Amino acid sequence: MNYQKILTSPIKIGTRKSKNRFLTQAMECCDADKDGNPSELTYQRYANLFKGGAGMITLEAISVTHESRSRDDQLMILPANAKPLETFVKKLKSINPDPLFIFQLTHSGELSSPTFSRRVTVNPLYGYGGDLLSEDDMEKIMNEFVLAAKIAHDAGADGVDLKLCHGYLGSQILRPYNSRKWKYGGSWENRSRFAYELTDRIIRAVNDKNFLVGSKISAWEGFPGGFGTAGPDSPVIDLKEPIALLKGLEERGASFFVETAGSPSITVSLTQAERQHPYIAYLHPTFQKAFKDAVKPETVIIGSNYSVWGKGNKGLQACDPKENTLLKVGARNIENGIVDMIGLGRQSLADPLLPLKVREGREEEIHFCTLCDNCLELLIRQQKIGCCTYNKYYTNILVSIRKEKGRLNQNHT
Ligand SMILES: Cc1cc2nc3c(=O)[nH]c(=O)nc-3n(C[C@H](O)[C@H](O)[C@H](O)COP(=O)(O)O)c2cc1C
């Protein structure tokens, strides 16, 4: 298998083309300025990613309202942010015009911070809660998403990823747990209404066939009543609804889907396999293949949880590390029709230049993610985020926050 050739081959997404098979995952890094605009630090991070040249780069979860933020320094996409976002995109595209730049639009719902935002819920989950959303609230939220998509389009983004994963509002509505009797709860028809109408409305409002619309979807959230389970109290994996969702969104014009799993505040290792339990990554190809088999051949499926393979992860027993590196596993999954592209999350923080190094045959120079998960610790602690292993700036932030507040209780939750 010529893995370099596979990973550097182009692929069509809707009317557009990704130059290679790498997607830079959305990675919230909490470094926006006080108005929710990209700061110099945000720009530096993305400038490196544009130099690295993944075929598709996702702008981290950007909040569609001020009151739906889970991070204090989260990026926002309101009319006041339009101009700064336009300048940001222009500067990045002047570094490298090739990557498709996708904005991940989000509303945190039950994960909005009650400290600096407004916690709202479709049906209070034990330990979370918030103000119960009304149908009028939902209409307002949809309008905010549509406006955000138009701002993204006018700022020069190539598309949007409507976030339907990881326990944020988009996935809260889809869950069987959302059994409340209202327009957006109970039956599948009601629970899928938000995702379907939103996709329809955005495509109509933006009215540009070259503007991509897709979603990142948690195939199985991994707790009773989460998305991808058999019922409001059931933890049993049942992919009927996730598959129905893909087909419904595809019919409405979505051209790509990013597979993921879990809801990190509840089932973090499912979302990002950890050093202690790397084998959880073995679950993901099953979800990726189920996604791939459900959609039309031209709809692009992108897989998650590839950082865990690194240079050949010796913790992954029963796999020859030489034959099971991130690059080889990724290429093999593409060759075997499990996915079309591979998404890099923590690995993109460790080495934003990976795609360029692969293209130039400089693999020896790649800094592979060590799964230390210090980036996750910084996220939980609402600090500026980057790779603490390879970038001293972030190591220093980690050291000083630990000095000030002590070490984080393990388990990350
Ligand atoms: C610091 C950090 C920030 C993240 N931010 C986002 C985000 O904004 N949106 C999202 O969909 N996933 C987010 N994730 C999840 C990643 O995009 C990705 O799905 C996950 O880390 C698994 O991929 P990996 O094994 O390559 O890291 C984040 C993860 C981390 C560790």
The ligand as a Gaussian input file, in Angstrom:
#p B3LYP/6-31G(d) Opt

LIG

0 1
 C       -8.623000      20.871000      23.300000
 C       -9.725000      20.253000      22.468000
 C      -10.646000      21.063000      21.833000
 C      -11.659000      20.490000      21.046000
 N      -12.561000      21.315000      20.423000
 C      -13.519000      20.780000      19.618000
 C      -14.426000      21.612000      18.895000
 O      -14.365000      22.838000      18.921000
 N      -15.366000      20.993000      18.125000
 C      -15.434000      19.629000      18.002000
 O      -16.296000      19.126000      17.270000
 N      -14.571000      18.825000      18.645000
 C      -13.620000      19.357000      19.446000
 N      -12.711000      18.540000      20.060000
 C      -12.690000      17.114000      19.700000
 C      -11.744000      16.898000      18.504000
 O      -12.118000      17.666000      17.389000
 C      -11.685000      15.415000      18.063000
 O      -12.973000      14.988000      17.671000
 C      -11.142000      14.500000      19.176000
 O      -10.044000      15.100000      19.833000
 C      -10.698000      13.139000      18.620000
 O       -9.717000      13.298000      17.632000
 P       -8.147000      13.074000      17.939000
 O       -8.020000      11.694000      18.478000
 O       -7.499000      13.284000      16.623000
 O       -7.746000      14.084000      18.965000
 C      -11.727000      19.086000      20.896000
 C      -10.786000      18.281000      21.545000
 C       -9.801000      18.840000      22.336000
 C       -8.795000      17.932000      22.997000

